[in-house]
Structures are given as structure tokens and as C-alpha cells.
Amino acid sequence: MPQFYITNESTEDTLDSTDDLQEAIRIAREATRQVQVGDPVCVEYEGKTIKQFVLMPDGKVVEEALR
């Protein structure tokens, strides 16, 4: 059973899942390039967001600090 889920927070869709954190981060960064500017893509573990990425207007993917 996968431990890490990659989700689009705006649509609440699960985009992918994996057992490896580094793979989850790679997938999330790639998925962030496919969503609307400003839509957060998150890596979730045990139902909690542990990483969050956003596409900026200039095309860069940045990791946002979690609150």
C-alpha cells in the first residue's frame, strides 16, 4: 500500500501515489507544471500534507512553506 499520495489541492484529485518520498517529490514537481498557476500540488503522508508545490507565473515550481 502506498504511503505517499500526490494531490491537487484545488480539485482535491489524487494524481499519483508511491512508497518512496523522493519519488513522491519528483512526481509532485512534475505534476505542478501541469496545473494552473497558483494551484498547490501536495505530497501527503498519513492524511497530512508534508510538502506543497506551486507553479509561479514565470513557470518556476517552488516549494511553499506549510502553515
mmCIF file of the N, C-alpha and C atoms, coordinates in Angstrom:
data_MODEL
# 
_entry.id   MODEL 
# 
loop_
_atom_site.group_PDB 
_atom_site.id 
_atom_site.type_symbol 
_atom_site.label_atom_id 
_atom_site.label_alt_id 
_atom_site.label_comp_id 
_atom_site.label_asym_id 
_atom_site.label_entity_id 
_atom_site.label_seq_id 
_atom_site.pdbx_PDB_ins_code 
_atom_site.Cartn_x 
_atom_site.Cartn_y 
_atom_site.Cartn_z 
_atom_site.occupancy 
_atom_site.B_iso_or_equiv 
_atom_site.pdbx_formal_charge 
_atom_site.auth_seq_id 
_atom_site.auth_comp_id 
_atom_site.auth_asym_id 
_atom_site.auth_atom_id 
_atom_site.pdbx_PDB_model_num 
ATOM 1   N N  . MET A 1 1  ? 0.841  -1.185 0.000   1.00 0.00 ? 1  MET A N  1 
ATOM 2   C CA . MET A 1 1  ? 0.000  0.000  0.000   1.00 0.00 ? 1  MET A CA 1 
ATOM 3   C C  . MET A 1 1  ? 0.886  1.249  0.000   1.00 0.00 ? 1  MET A C  1 
ATOM 4   N N  . PRO A 1 2  ? 0.632  2.193  -0.904  1.00 0.00 ? 2  PRO A N  1 
ATOM 5   C CA . PRO A 1 2  ? 1.452  3.401  -0.973  1.00 0.00 ? 2  PRO A CA 1 
ATOM 6   C C  . PRO A 1 2  ? 1.370  4.224  0.306   1.00 0.00 ? 2  PRO A C  1 
ATOM 7   N N  . GLN A 1 3  ? 2.462  4.860  0.638   1.00 0.00 ? 3  GLN A N  1 
ATOM 8   C CA . GLN A 1 3  ? 2.495  5.703  1.825   1.00 0.00 ? 3  GLN A CA 1 
ATOM 9   C C  . GLN A 1 3  ? 2.300  7.174  1.480   1.00 0.00 ? 3  GLN A C  1 
ATOM 10  N N  . PHE A 1 4  ? 2.735  7.586  0.290   1.00 0.00 ? 4  PHE A N  1 
ATOM 11  C CA . PHE A 1 4  ? 2.710  8.991  -0.101  1.00 0.00 ? 4  PHE A CA 1 
ATOM 12  C C  . PHE A 1 4  ? 1.742  9.185  -1.257  1.00 0.00 ? 4  PHE A C  1 
ATOM 13  N N  . TYR A 1 5  ? 0.864  10.169 -1.114  1.00 0.00 ? 5  TYR A N  1 
ATOM 14  C CA . TYR A 1 5  ? -0.107 10.487 -2.145  1.00 0.00 ? 5  TYR A CA 1 
ATOM 15  C C  . TYR A 1 5  ? 0.165  11.890 -2.668  1.00 0.00 ? 5  TYR A C  1 
ATOM 16  N N  . ILE A 1 6  ? 0.065  12.061 -3.980  1.00 0.00 ? 6  ILE A N  1 
ATOM 17  C CA . ILE A 1 6  ? 0.258  13.354 -4.610  1.00 0.00 ? 6  ILE A CA 1 
ATOM 18  C C  . ILE A 1 6  ? -1.121 13.848 -5.007  1.00 0.00 ? 6  ILE A C  1 
ATOM 19  N N  . THR A 1 7  ? -1.494 15.028 -4.513  1.00 0.00 ? 7  THR A N  1 
ATOM 20  C CA . THR A 1 7  ? -2.838 15.542 -4.746  1.00 0.00 ? 7  THR A CA 1 
ATOM 21  C C  . THR A 1 7  ? -2.815 16.973 -5.274  1.00 0.00 ? 7  THR A C  1 
ATOM 22  N N  . ASN A 1 8  ? -3.828 17.292 -6.066  1.00 0.00 ? 8  ASN A N  1 
ATOM 23  C CA . ASN A 1 8  ? -4.068 18.665 -6.493  1.00 0.00 ? 8  ASN A CA 1 
ATOM 24  C C  . ASN A 1 8  ? -5.052 19.237 -5.475  1.00 0.00 ? 8  ASN A C  1 
ATOM 25  N N  . GLU A 1 9  ? -4.605 20.165 -4.672  1.00 0.00 ? 9  GLU A N  1 
ATOM 26  C CA . GLU A 1 9  ? -5.442 20.703 -3.601  1.00 0.00 ? 9  GLU A CA 1 
ATOM 27  C C  . GLU A 1 9  ? -6.635 21.489 -4.125  1.00 0.00 ? 9  GLU A C  1 
ATOM 28  N N  . SER A 1 10 ? -6.520 22.083 -5.297  1.00 0.00 ? 10 SER A N  1 
ATOM 29  C CA . SER A 1 10 ? -7.626 22.878 -5.845  1.00 0.00 ? 10 SER A CA 1 
ATOM 30  C C  . SER A 1 10 ? -8.793 21.995 -6.273  1.00 0.00 ? 10 SER A C  1 
ATOM 31  N N  . THR A 1 11 ? -8.473 20.850 -6.862  1.00 0.00 ? 11 THR A N  1 
ATOM 32  C CA . THR A 1 11 ? -9.529 19.953 -7.345  1.00 0.00 ? 11 THR A CA 1 
ATOM 33  C C  . THR A 1 11 ? -9.763 18.779 -6.398  1.00 0.00 ? 11 THR A C  1 
ATOM 34  N N  . GLU A 1 12 ? -8.883 18.615 -5.426  1.00 0.00 ? 12 GLU A N  1 
ATOM 35  C CA . GLU A 1 12 ? -8.915 17.504 -4.474  1.00 0.00 ? 12 GLU A CA 1 
ATOM 36  C C  . GLU A 1 12 ? -8.738 16.142 -5.143  1.00 0.00 ? 12 GLU A C  1 
ATOM 37  N N  . ASP A 1 13 ? -8.117 16.154 -6.326  1.00 0.00 ? 13 ASP A N  1 
ATOM 38  C CA . ASP A 1 13 ? -7.850 14.910 -7.051  1.00 0.00 ? 13 ASP A CA 1 
ATOM 39  C C  . ASP A 1 13 ? -6.540 14.297 -6.573  1.00 0.00 ? 13 ASP A C  1 
ATOM 40  N N  . THR A 1 14 ? -6.521 12.977 -6.444  1.00 0.00 ? 14 THR A N  1 
ATOM 41  C CA . THR A 1 14 ? -5.280 12.257 -6.203  1.00 0.00 ? 14 THR A CA 1 
ATOM 42  C C  . THR A 1 14 ? -4.657 11.990 -7.565  1.00 0.00 ? 14 THR A C  1 
ATOM 43  N N  . LEU A 1 15 ? -3.448 12.501 -7.756  1.00 0.00 ? 15 LEU A N  1 
ATOM 44  C CA . LEU A 1 15 ? -2.778 12.392 -9.051  1.00 0.00 ? 15 LEU A CA 1 
ATOM 45  C C  . LEU A 1 15 ? -1.938 11.136 -9.179  1.00 0.00 ? 15 LEU A C  1 
ATOM 46  N N  . ASP A 1 16 ? -1.360 10.691 -8.068  1.00 0.00 ? 16 ASP A N  1 
ATOM 47  C CA . ASP A 1 16 ? -0.490 9.518  -8.096  1.00 0.00 ? 16 ASP A CA 1 
ATOM 48  C C  . ASP A 1 16 ? -0.182 9.111  -6.660  1.00 0.00 ? 16 ASP A C  1 
ATOM 49  N N  . SER A 1 17 ? 0.529  8.011  -6.508  1.00 0.00 ? 17 SER A N  1 
ATOM 50  C CA . SER A 1 17 ? 0.960  7.558  -5.185  1.00 0.00 ? 17 SER A CA 1 
ATOM 51  C C  . SER A 1 17 ? 2.223  6.727  -5.334  1.00 0.00 ? 17 SER A C  1 
ATOM 52  N N  . THR A 1 18 ? 2.985  6.636  -4.250  1.00 0.00 ? 18 THR A N  1 
ATOM 53  C CA . THR A 1 18 ? 4.233  5.881  -4.261  1.00 0.00 ? 18 THR A CA 1 
ATOM 54  C C  . THR A 1 18 ? 4.644  5.546  -2.831  1.00 0.00 ? 18 THR A C  1 
ATOM 55  N N  . ASP A 1 19 ? 5.567  4.621  -2.701  1.00 0.00 ? 19 ASP A N  1 
ATOM 56  C CA . ASP A 1 19 ? 6.101  4.245  -1.392  1.00 0.00 ? 19 ASP A CA 1 
ATOM 57  C C  . ASP A 1 19 ? 7.353  5.037  -1.026  1.00 0.00 ? 19 ASP A C  1 
ATOM 58  N N  . ASP A 1 20 ? 7.894  5.807  -1.984  1.00 0.00 ? 20 ASP A N  1 
ATOM 59  C CA . ASP A 1 20 ? 9.175  6.474  -1.800  1.00 0.00 ? 20 ASP A CA 1 
ATOM 60  C C  . ASP A 1 20 ? 9.000  7.997  -1.760  1.00 0.00 ? 20 ASP A C  1 
ATOM 61  N N  . LEU A 1 21 ? 9.497  8.639  -0.714  1.00 0.00 ? 21 LEU A N  1 
ATOM 62  C CA . LEU A 1 21 ? 9.344  10.086 -0.559  1.00 0.00 ? 21 LEU A CA 1 
ATOM 63  C C  . LEU A 1 21 ? 10.012 10.847 -1.700  1.00 0.00 ? 21 LEU A C  1 
ATOM 64  N N  . GLN A 1 22 ? 11.225 10.486 -2.076  1.00 0.00 ? 22 GLN A N  1 
ATOM 65  C CA . GLN A 1 22 ? 11.911 11.204 -3.151  1.00 0.00 ? 22 GLN A CA 1 
ATOM 66  C C  . GLN A 1 22 ? 11.155 11.080 -4.475  1.00 0.00 ? 22 GLN A C  1 
ATOM 67  N N  . GLU A 1 23 ? 10.601 9.920  -4.734  1.00 0.00 ? 23 GLU A N  1 
ATOM 68  C CA . GLU A 1 23 ? 9.789  9.717  -5.930  1.00 0.00 ? 23 GLU A CA 1 
ATOM 69  C C  . GLU A 1 23 ? 8.514  10.562 -5.843  1.00 0.00 ? 23 GLU A C  1 
ATOM 70  N N  . ALA A 1 24 ? 7.911  10.639 -4.679  1.00 0.00 ? 24 ALA A N  1 
ATOM 71  C CA . ALA A 1 24 ? 6.710  11.457 -4.492  1.00 0.00 ? 24 ALA A CA 1 
ATOM 72  C C  . ALA A 1 24 ? 7.003  12.929 -4.775  1.00 0.00 ? 24 ALA A C  1 
ATOM 73  N N  . ILE A 1 25 ? 8.146  13.414 -4.318  1.00 0.00 ? 25 ILE A N  1 
ATOM 74  C CA . ILE A 1 25 ? 8.539  14.803 -4.562  1.00 0.00 ? 25 ILE A CA 1 
ATOM 75  C C  . ILE A 1 25 ? 8.761  15.027 -6.058  1.00 0.00 ? 25 ILE A C  1 
ATOM 76  N N  . ARG A 1 26 ? 9.418  14.100 -6.719  1.00 0.00 ? 26 ARG A N  1 
ATOM 77  C CA . ARG A 1 26 ? 9.651  14.228 -8.166  1.00 0.00 ? 26 ARG A CA 1 
ATOM 78  C C  . ARG A 1 26 ? 8.326  14.272 -8.924  1.00 0.00 ? 26 ARG A C  1 
ATOM 79  N N  . ILE A 1 27 ? 7.417  13.364 -8.578  1.00 0.00 ? 27 ILE A N  1 
ATOM 80  C CA . ILE A 1 27 ? 6.109  13.313 -9.234  1.00 0.00 ? 27 ILE A CA 1 
ATOM 81  C C  . ILE A 1 27 ? 5.330  14.607 -8.972  1.00 0.00 ? 27 ILE A C  1 
ATOM 82  N N  . ALA A 1 28 ? 5.367  15.091 -7.741  1.00 0.00 ? 28 ALA A N  1 
ATOM 83  C CA . ALA A 1 28 ? 4.640  16.314 -7.391  1.00 0.00 ? 28 ALA A CA 1 
ATOM 84  C C  . ALA A 1 28 ? 5.177  17.513 -8.165  1.00 0.00 ? 28 ALA A C  1 
ATOM 85  N N  . ARG A 1 29 ? 6.487  17.623 -8.277  1.00 0.00 ? 29 ARG A N  1 
ATOM 86  C CA . ARG A 1 29 ? 7.091  18.742 -9.032  1.00 0.00 ? 29 ARG A CA 1 
ATOM 87  C C  . ARG A 1 29 ? 6.677  18.671 -10.504 1.00 0.00 ? 29 ARG A C  1 
ATOM 88  N N  . GLU A 1 30 ? 6.689  17.480 -11.060 1.00 0.00 ? 30 GLU A N  1 
ATOM 89  C CA . GLU A 1 30 ? 6.275  17.297 -12.454 1.00 0.00 ? 30 GLU A CA 1 
ATOM 90  C C  . GLU A 1 30 ? 4.792  17.634 -12.626 1.00 0.00 ? 30 GLU A C  1 
ATOM 91  N N  . ALA A 1 31 ? 3.963  17.172 -11.703 1.00 0.00 ? 31 ALA A N  1 
ATOM 92  C CA . ALA A 1 31 ? 2.527  17.448 -11.775 1.00 0.00 ? 31 ALA A CA 1 
ATOM 93  C C  . ALA A 1 31 ? 2.230  18.938 -11.626 1.00 0.00 ? 31 ALA A C  1 
ATOM 94  N N  . THR A 1 32 ? 3.027  19.628 -10.840 1.00 0.00 ? 32 THR A N  1 
ATOM 95  C CA . THR A 1 32 ? 2.821  21.063 -10.625 1.00 0.00 ? 32 THR A CA 1 
ATOM 96  C C  . THR A 1 32 ? 2.964  21.825 -11.932 1.00 0.00 ? 32 THR A C  1 
ATOM 97  N N  . ARG A 1 33 ? 3.803  21.357 -12.817 1.00 0.00 ? 33 ARG A N  1 
ATOM 98  C CA . ARG A 1 33 ? 3.989  22.020 -14.120 1.00 0.00 ? 33 ARG A CA 1 
ATOM 99  C C  . ARG A 1 33 ? 2.760  21.880 -15.011 1.00 0.00 ? 33 ARG A C  1 
ATOM 100 N N  . GLN A 1 34 ? 1.840  20.965 -14.664 1.00 0.00 ? 34 GLN A N  1 
ATOM 101 C CA . GLN A 1 34 ? 0.658  20.687 -15.489 1.00 0.00 ? 34 GLN A CA 1 
ATOM 102 C C  . GLN A 1 34 ? -0.611 21.361 -14.982 1.00 0.00 ? 34 GLN A C  1 
ATOM 103 N N  . VAL A 1 35 ? -0.557 22.028 -13.833 1.00 0.00 ? 35 VAL A N  1 
ATOM 104 C CA . VAL A 1 35 ? -1.757 22.651 -13.264 1.00 0.00 ? 35 VAL A CA 1 
ATOM 105 C C  . VAL A 1 35 ? -1.731 24.161 -13.501 1.00 0.00 ? 35 VAL A C  1 
ATOM 106 N N  . GLN A 1 36 ? -2.795 24.813 -13.100 1.00 0.00 ? 36 GLN A N  1 
ATOM 107 C CA . GLN A 1 36 ? -2.892 26.263 -13.226 1.00 0.00 ? 36 GLN A CA 1 
ATOM 108 C C  . GLN A 1 36 ? -1.902 26.947 -12.289 1.00 0.00 ? 36 GLN A C  1 
ATOM 109 N N  . VAL A 1 37 ? -1.424 28.112 -12.700 1.00 0.00 ? 37 VAL A N  1 
ATOM 110 C CA . VAL A 1 37 ? -0.548 28.922 -11.845 1.00 0.00 ? 37 VAL A CA 1 
ATOM 111 C C  . VAL A 1 37 ? -1.245 29.145 -10.501 1.00 0.00 ? 37 VAL A C  1 
ATOM 112 N N  . GLY A 1 38 ? -0.525 28.890 -9.420  1.00 0.00 ? 38 GLY A N  1 
ATOM 113 C CA . GLY A 1 38 ? -1.047 29.113 -8.078  1.00 0.00 ? 38 GLY A CA 1 
ATOM 114 C C  . GLY A 1 38 ? -1.776 27.937 -7.448  1.00 0.00 ? 38 GLY A C  1 
ATOM 115 N N  . ASP A 1 39 ? -2.111 26.906 -8.243  1.00 0.00 ? 39 ASP A N  1 
ATOM 116 C CA . ASP A 1 39 ? -2.780 25.731 -7.679  1.00 0.00 ? 39 ASP A CA 1 
ATOM 117 C C  . ASP A 1 39 ? -1.753 24.865 -6.950  1.00 0.00 ? 39 ASP A C  1 
ATOM 118 N N  . PRO A 1 40 ? -1.955 24.601 -5.676  1.00 0.00 ? 40 PRO A N  1 
ATOM 119 C CA . PRO A 1 40 ? -0.994 23.785 -4.936  1.00 0.00 ? 40 PRO A CA 1 
ATOM 120 C C  . PRO A 1 40 ? -1.110 22.296 -5.255  1.00 0.00 ? 40 PRO A C  1 
ATOM 121 N N  . VAL A 1 41 ? 0.042  21.674 -5.422  1.00 0.00 ? 41 VAL A N  1 
ATOM 122 C CA . VAL A 1 41 ? 0.136  20.219 -5.540  1.00 0.00 ? 41 VAL A CA 1 
ATOM 123 C C  . VAL A 1 41 ? 0.875  19.752 -4.297  1.00 0.00 ? 41 VAL A C  1 
ATOM 124 N N  . CYS A 1 42 ? 0.301  18.786 -3.597  1.00 0.00 ? 42 CYS A N  1 
ATOM 125 C CA . CYS A 1 42 ? 0.826  18.384 -2.296  1.00 0.00 ? 42 CYS A CA 1 
ATOM 126 C C  . CYS A 1 42 ? 1.256  16.927 -2.278  1.00 0.00 ? 42 CYS A C  1 
ATOM 127 N N  . VAL A 1 43 ? 2.225  16.660 -1.410  1.00 0.00 ? 43 VAL A N  1 
ATOM 128 C CA . VAL A 1 43 ? 2.600  15.298 -1.056  1.00 0.00 ? 43 VAL A CA 1 
ATOM 129 C C  . VAL A 1 43 ? 1.996  15.068 0.327   1.00 0.00 ? 43 VAL A C  1 
ATOM 130 N N  . GLU A 1 44 ? 1.172  14.042 0.424   1.00 0.00 ? 44 GLU A N  1 
ATOM 131 C CA . GLU A 1 44 ? 0.517  13.732 1.698   1.00 0.00 ? 44 GLU A CA 1 
ATOM 132 C C  . GLU A 1 44 ? 1.036  12.414 2.254   1.00 0.00 ? 44 GLU A C  1 
ATOM 133 N N  . TYR A 1 45 ? 1.159  12.373 3.571   1.00 0.00 ? 45 TYR A N  1 
ATOM 134 C CA . TYR A 1 45 ? 1.574  11.179 4.283   1.00 0.00 ? 45 TYR A CA 1 
ATOM 135 C C  . TYR A 1 45 ? 0.638  11.015 5.469   1.00 0.00 ? 45 TYR A C  1 
ATOM 136 N N  . GLU A 1 46 ? -0.002 9.863  5.553   1.00 0.00 ? 46 GLU A N  1 
ATOM 137 C CA . GLU A 1 46 ? -0.962 9.578  6.623   1.00 0.00 ? 46 GLU A CA 1 
ATOM 138 C C  . GLU A 1 46 ? -2.011 10.681 6.745   1.00 0.00 ? 46 GLU A C  1 
ATOM 139 N N  . GLY A 1 47 ? -2.478 11.175 5.586   1.00 0.00 ? 47 GLY A N  1 
ATOM 140 C CA . GLY A 1 47 ? -3.547 12.159 5.563   1.00 0.00 ? 47 GLY A CA 1 
ATOM 141 C C  . GLY A 1 47 ? -3.126 13.592 5.834   1.00 0.00 ? 47 GLY A C  1 
ATOM 142 N N  . LYS A 1 48 ? -1.823 13.831 6.002   1.00 0.00 ? 48 LYS A N  1 
ATOM 143 C CA . LYS A 1 48 ? -1.336 15.182 6.281   1.00 0.00 ? 48 LYS A CA 1 
ATOM 144 C C  . LYS A 1 48 ? -0.377 15.623 5.175   1.00 0.00 ? 48 LYS A C  1 
ATOM 145 N N  . THR A 1 49 ? -0.483 16.892 4.800   1.00 0.00 ? 49 THR A N  1 
ATOM 146 C CA . THR A 1 49 ? 0.412  17.444 3.794   1.00 0.00 ? 49 THR A CA 1 
ATOM 147 C C  . THR A 1 49 ? 1.793  17.641 4.401   1.00 0.00 ? 49 THR A C  1 
ATOM 148 N N  . ILE A 1 50 ? 2.807  17.075 3.731   1.00 0.00 ? 50 ILE A N  1 
ATOM 149 C CA . ILE A 1 50 ? 4.176  17.233 4.222   1.00 0.00 ? 50 ILE A CA 1 
ATOM 150 C C  . ILE A 1 50 ? 5.028  18.084 3.282   1.00 0.00 ? 50 ILE A C  1 
ATOM 151 N N  . LYS A 1 51 ? 4.598  18.231 2.027   1.00 0.00 ? 51 LYS A N  1 
ATOM 152 C CA . LYS A 1 51 ? 5.278  19.077 1.040   1.00 0.00 ? 51 LYS A CA 1 
ATOM 153 C C  . LYS A 1 51 ? 4.196  19.700 0.171   1.00 0.00 ? 51 LYS A C  1 
ATOM 154 N N  . GLN A 1 52 ? 4.428  20.951 -0.258  1.00 0.00 ? 52 GLN A N  1 
ATOM 155 C CA . GLN A 1 52 ? 3.471  21.614 -1.128  1.00 0.00 ? 52 GLN A CA 1 
ATOM 156 C C  . GLN A 1 52 ? 4.231  22.424 -2.174  1.00 0.00 ? 52 GLN A C  1 
ATOM 157 N N  . PHE A 1 53 ? 3.835  22.256 -3.434  1.00 0.00 ? 53 PHE A N  1 
ATOM 158 C CA . PHE A 1 53 ? 4.492  22.933 -4.547  1.00 0.00 ? 53 PHE A CA 1 
ATOM 159 C C  . PHE A 1 53 ? 3.472  23.752 -5.327  1.00 0.00 ? 53 PHE A C  1 
ATOM 160 N N  . VAL A 1 54 ? 3.950  24.889 -5.894  1.00 0.00 ? 54 VAL A N  1 
ATOM 161 C CA . VAL A 1 54 ? 3.082  25.781 -6.654  1.00 0.00 ? 54 VAL A CA 1 
ATOM 162 C C  . VAL A 1 54 ? 3.820  26.243 -7.902  1.00 0.00 ? 54 VAL A C  1 
ATOM 163 N N  . LEU A 1 55 ? 3.081  26.356 -9.004  1.00 0.00 ? 55 LEU A N  1 
ATOM 164 C CA . LEU A 1 55 ? 3.615  26.897 -10.243 1.00 0.00 ? 55 LEU A CA 1 
ATOM 165 C C  . LEU A 1 55 ? 3.494  28.415 -10.202 1.00 0.00 ? 55 LEU A C  1 
ATOM 166 N N  . MET A 1 56 ? 4.610  29.093 -10.410 1.00 0.00 ? 56 MET A N  1 
ATOM 167 C CA . MET A 1 56 ? 4.648  30.550 -10.407 1.00 0.00 ? 56 MET A CA 1 
ATOM 168 C C  . MET A 1 56 ? 4.365  31.079 -11.822 1.00 0.00 ? 56 MET A C  1 
ATOM 169 N N  . PRO A 1 57 ? 3.963  32.343 -11.948 1.00 0.00 ? 57 PRO A N  1 
ATOM 170 C CA . PRO A 1 57 ? 3.674  32.913 -13.272 1.00 0.00 ? 57 PRO A CA 1 
ATOM 171 C C  . PRO A 1 57 ? 4.848  32.843 -14.243 1.00 0.00 ? 57 PRO A C  1 
ATOM 172 N N  . ASP A 1 58 ? 6.069  32.837 -13.728 1.00 0.00 ? 58 ASP A N  1 
ATOM 173 C CA . ASP A 1 58 ? 7.245  32.770 -14.602 1.00 0.00 ? 58 ASP A CA 1 
ATOM 174 C C  . ASP A 1 58 ? 7.602  31.335 -15.010 1.00 0.00 ? 58 ASP A C  1 
ATOM 175 N N  . GLY A 1 59 ? 6.778  30.351 -14.588 1.00 0.00 ? 59 GLY A N  1 
ATOM 176 C CA . GLY A 1 59 ? 6.989  28.964 -14.966 1.00 0.00 ? 59 GLY A CA 1 
ATOM 177 C C  . GLY A 1 59 ? 7.815  28.147 -13.993 1.00 0.00 ? 59 GLY A C  1 
ATOM 178 N N  . LYS A 1 60 ? 8.348  28.781 -12.940 1.00 0.00 ? 60 LYS A N  1 
ATOM 179 C CA . LYS A 1 60 ? 9.126  28.043 -11.939 1.00 0.00 ? 60 LYS A CA 1 
ATOM 180 C C  . LYS A 1 60 ? 8.193  27.329 -10.966 1.00 0.00 ? 60 LYS A C  1 
ATOM 181 N N  . VAL A 1 61 ? 8.632  26.170 -10.523 1.00 0.00 ? 61 VAL A N  1 
ATOM 182 C CA . VAL A 1 61 ? 7.931  25.423 -9.476  1.00 0.00 ? 61 VAL A CA 1 
ATOM 183 C C  . VAL A 1 61 ? 8.650  25.711 -8.166  1.00 0.00 ? 61 VAL A C  1 
ATOM 184 N N  . VAL A 1 62 ? 7.909  26.175 -7.174  1.00 0.00 ? 62 VAL A N  1 
ATOM 185 C CA . VAL A 1 62 ? 8.504  26.479 -5.878  1.00 0.00 ? 62 VAL A CA 1 
ATOM 186 C C  . VAL A 1 62 ? 7.800  25.681 -4.794  1.00 0.00 ? 62 VAL A C  1 
ATOM 187 N N  . GLU A 1 63 ? 8.578  25.365 -3.766  1.00 0.00 ? 63 GLU A N  1 
ATOM 188 C CA . GLU A 1 63 ? 8.004  24.705 -2.595  1.00 0.00 ? 63 GLU A CA 1 
ATOM 189 C C  . GLU A 1 63 ? 7.515  25.772 -1.651  1.00 0.00 ? 63 GLU A C  1 
ATOM 190 N N  . GLU A 1 64 ? 6.263  25.653 -1.211  1.00 0.00 ? 64 GLU A N  1 
ATOM 191 C CA . GLU A 1 64 ? 5.701  26.618 -0.274  1.00 0.00 ? 64 GLU A CA 1 
ATOM 192 C C  . GLU A 1 64 ? 5.857  26.101 1.149   1.00 0.00 ? 64 GLU A C  1 
ATOM 193 N N  . ALA A 1 65 ? 6.049  27.025 2.050   1.00 0.00 ? 65 ALA A N  1 
ATOM 194 C CA . ALA A 1 65 ? 6.116  26.667 3.474   1.00 0.00 ? 65 ALA A CA 1 
ATOM 195 C C  . ALA A 1 65 ? 4.721  26.248 3.935   1.00 0.00 ? 65 ALA A C  1 
ATOM 196 N N  . LEU A 1 66 ? 4.675  25.241 4.752   1.00 0.00 ? 66 LEU A N  1 
ATOM 197 C CA . LEU A 1 66 ? 3.411  24.776 5.310   1.00 0.00 ? 66 LEU A CA 1 
ATOM 198 C C  . LEU A 1 66 ? 3.065  25.558 6.554   1.00 0.00 ? 66 LEU A C  1 
ATOM 199 N N  . ARG A 1 67 ? 1.807  25.824 6.734   1.00 0.00 ? 67 ARG A N  1 
ATOM 200 C CA . ARG A 1 67 ? 1.353  26.575 7.913   1.00 0.00 ? 67 ARG A CA 1 
ATOM 201 C C  . ARG A 1 67 ? 0.811  25.656 8.952   1.00 0.00 ? 67 ARG A C  1 
# 
